[in-house]
Amino acid sequence: MRIDIITILPDLLRSPFEGSIMKRAIEKKLVEVHFHNLRDYTTNKQKSVDDYQYGGSAGMVMNIQPIDDCISHLKSQRNYDEIIYMSPDGETLNQKMANSMSLFKNIIILCGHYKGVDQRVRDHFITKEISIGDYVLSGGEIGAIVFCDAIIRLIPGVLSDETSALTDSFQDNLLSGPIYTRPADYKGWKVPEVLLSGNFAKIEQWREEKAFEHTKNRRPDLLE
């Protein structure tokens, strides 16, 4: 997979990709991540990429010209499965979406800033808009990091145990149930006996029941 991220703050993005699972995926050459500074594509002498809104109102708007030039440059080199705009009014990211998009080969992610981007960018270039929640951030970079982490960890070979991702919360619309590790008895707080039994059929049944119970108590909407 190749991910091209368009941003005005490339330095803000780099650190999360230099550690943990995303670093491992890049080192294994399972994913390429490239940052593109939007200011490199503007024709403005001051390297500005924003301007005042037509019609007045507070907040600056990102210009269409540098975004057009950057996306057009990238599209001239390869085909993209999606051109994504991180936006608070986009479709909310969920596990089903992450599963599907982890299979893509090439993705562009546009990180907005200020009041957002010129609507013509959304009308003519963007193929999918994604939100990570019903709140507003200072820019799309943090949302892009969250999105990338969600899909990269699902790429075969990234996790040491590939079956681990299949038991994560939201797979099969269930939250994960309780999990335990050693010691089996800590200050009198004991691990459920079934997990120590070695009876894997009963253990799996217990896990399914607890996952359903946990989901019913915390996120009953997932069961609808």
N, C-alpha and C positions, 0 to 999 in steps of 0.2 A: 504494500500500500504506500502511496505517496500522498502527503498532506501539505498543501501550500497555504500558508496563513498570511493574509494581507493585514497590515497593522501600521499604526504610527508610533508604536512603542515595542519594537522587536526585543529590546533588552528585558522588558518585563516578562516576556514569554520564555526566554531561554532556560532559566533555572529549573523549572519543573521537568523539562525534558532531559536534564543532565543527572537525574538520579532515579533510583528505584526501577519500577517495571518499564516505564517509558524509555529510560536509558538502555535497559537490557534489550528491548525490542529494536532499538536503533542499532545497537552494537551487533545484534544478530542479523542485521540487514532485512528484518521482517517489515520494517516501516522506514520511510524517509520523511523527515519533517523539514520544510524550508520556510524561512521567514522573509517576507517582502515588505520593505519599508515604503509606505505609500508616498512619502515625500520624494523618493527617487523618481517618481513618475509624474510629478506635477510640472506644469509649464510656468508656474508662478515663480518669479525671480526670488521672492522671499521664502520659497519652499512651503508656502501656506497651502493647506488642503481643505480649508473651510471658509465659509462666507456667511453674511447675514441672510436671514429668511426673507423671501418675498412676502409682502403683505404685513411685515412687522412681526412682533412677538419676540419673547426672550429666547436666547439660545442660538448658537451657531450651528450650521449644517455642513456636512462633508460634501465637497464638490464631486460632480460626476466625472469630470475629465480624468483625474489621476486614477480613479477606480476603473474606468473604461480602459485606459491604456494598460494598466497592470493586468486586468483579467484577459484582455485581448492578447497580450504578450504570452501569457501562460497557455491560453487556448490554442495559440498557433503552434505550440510544441507538443501537445498531447490532448486527448479527449478526456473529459471529466465526467464522472458519474453524477456529481452534485456540485453546485456552487451555493454555499451556505452563508446566510447572514445571521449572525448571533443577535437576537432581538428580543426584548421582553414581551413583545406581542406575537412571537412565533409559536410554533407547536412545541408543547412542553416535552423535553427530553425524557424518555423512559427506557426501560430495559429492552422492550420489543424493538424500539427504534435503533438502539445501540447494536442489538444482535444483527439486524438487517444491514446497517451501514458498515459494520465491521467486515463485510464481504466485498466492499467496494475496492476498486483499484486506485482511483485518483479522486481527490476531493480538494476543493478550494474553500477556505473559510475566510469571510470578510468580517473584521472586527470594527464595529461602529464606535463613534466617539461623539462628544458634544451632544447636540440634540438628536443626532442620528444622521442618516445619509439622505441625499436627494432622492425623492420618491422614484424618479426615473431609473435609478440603479436597481431598485426592488422590482420595478415593472419589467425591465429588459434584460437583466443579467442574472438575478438571483433565481435559483430553482427550488430552494427550500429555506425557510426561516425557522430557527430553533431558539427556544428559550430554556433556561435552566431553572426557572421559577418565577413566581409572580412578584418580582421586585426589580428595582432598577439599579444597575451598577454604573461606575464611572466610565466603563468601556467594555467592549466585547471580549477583551483578552482573557479575563478570568473564566468567562463562559466557554471560550474556545478550549482552554486547558481542561476544564471539566469534561467537555464533549470528547476531546482526544483521549483522555484517560479511560473514559467509559468504553470506547470502541477498540483502542489498541490492546487492552488486556484480553480481549476476546479473540484476537488473531491467533490461529493455531501456532504453537511453538513459543509464544510469549511467556505464558505461565509455566512453571516447572511441572505442575500437575494440571493438565488441561481440563480434567473433570472438576476441578475446584470451581471454575466459573459457572458450571452447570448447576451448582447448588447454592449460588448466591441469592440474596433477596431479589424478588421481583421476577425471577425465572418461574414460569408457570403461574404467574400472578399471585405468588405467595411470598411472605416475608420468611427469612430464615428463622428456625427455631433456636432454642438455647444450645450453646456449645460449651464443652468443658475440656480441661487438660489436667495434668498432674499438679499437685497430689490429689488422690481420690478422696482424702479426708483432710480438710483444713479447718482447724478450730471447731470441729464438729459439723462443719458444713460439707455434706457428702455429695458426691457425684451420683446421679440416679443409677440404681443397681443394674438396670437393663443395659446400660452402656458398658458395663464391665462383664456382662454375661458371655460375650463371644457369639451370641446368637444373632447373626447379622439380619436375618429376616425380621426378628422382633425389634431389633435396633432401627431398621429402616421404617417399620410400621410406627414406632414411637416418634421418630423424627417427622414423619408425615403428619401425625396427629398433632404434635407440638407446633409445627409450622402453620397448620390450619388454625389452631387455637390462638396462636400469636397474631396471625393476620386478622382473625375475627375481632380480637380485642383492640388492636391498634389501627388497622386499616380495613375496616369492613367494606369500604367502597371497592376494594380490589376483588372481592368475592361476588360482586354484583355483575 
